[in-house]
Amino acid sequence: MRTITVGHTPDMDDAFMFYAIASGAVPLDGLRFEHVIKDIQSLNQRALNAELDVTAISAASYPALADRYWILSVGSSVGRGYGPLIISRQPRSPEQLKGRRIAAPGLRTTASLLLRLAIPECVPVEIPFSDVPQAILRGEVEAGVVIHEWQLTYRDAGLLPVLDLGLWWQQQTRLPLPLGLNVVKKSLGRDTAGRVAAILRDSILYAMAHQDQAVAYAMRYGRGTDVNRSRQFIGMYVNEETLTLTPPCRKALRELLRRAHAAGLLPSVPRLSVIEPVKRATLS
């Protein structure tokens, strides 16, 4: 039995997607999955070192990995008119944040890339995503970019919205916003990569068909969110583009990388190499 190391984040959308794999609810096609659960910035770094066979990454990190990893057509996290939020302790406009220190959840994340595209004159300060709200409240930064469940709960901490980067992106491009991807190491070979894609697709389909159990499992990683907010967050980032990387999403990914390259934030724009699931029976 071949062991595949798979990295994903300790967040509810990833937990929801991998629930059926972790619980043994779908056939694993002769493969064994060893789960490595880390924050997205850590996974980006481990992918740079080619440490994991399969891993979640920030879409912004893909150009640095394209020589060693293919994109899986399943498992992407995509916003549709919403995404990472810039928040502040006081009412501010994006223009008022030019030249200001803004907390960013890892400088290789898509959230940080969007921040630098939307407010080029800002000063990004790398802070772990879970510490961003407190850094704002302590006055260490003027504002910060929040991801994960903080997108829904920041008002509970008395913080205010400045700019939804997903809405900004949609207004700029009329496209969805690819935030996270799953990638597979090229050294596994296309056959094994396609089998992995099929297993992950079946796991997502199983979770969608058994939402109560999958949401309950995902809430273990919810950092205190209630069931309604958990369902809301999962529904935001497990959607049509999670099951297959649609043509609009592929166009959006190319456009994101093109704009970042034009702004001098990325050295190159690689060709998108995408692995589709091999054909096999799916579960309901």
Secondary structure, 3 states (H helix, E strand, C coil): CEEEEEEECCCHHHHHHHHHHHHCCCCCCCEEEEEEECCHHHHHHHHHCCCCCEEEEEHHHHHHHCCCEEEECCCCEEECCCCCEEEECCCCCHHHHCCCEEEECCCCCHHHHHHHHHCCCCEEEECCHHHHHHHHHCCCCCEEEECCCHHHHHHHHCCEEEEEHHHHHHHHHCCCEEEEEEEEEHHHCHHHHHHHHHHHHHHHHHHHHCHHHHHHHHHHHCCCCCHHHHHHHHHHHCCHHHHCCCHHHHHHHHHHHHHHHHCCCCCCCCCCCEECCCCCCCCC
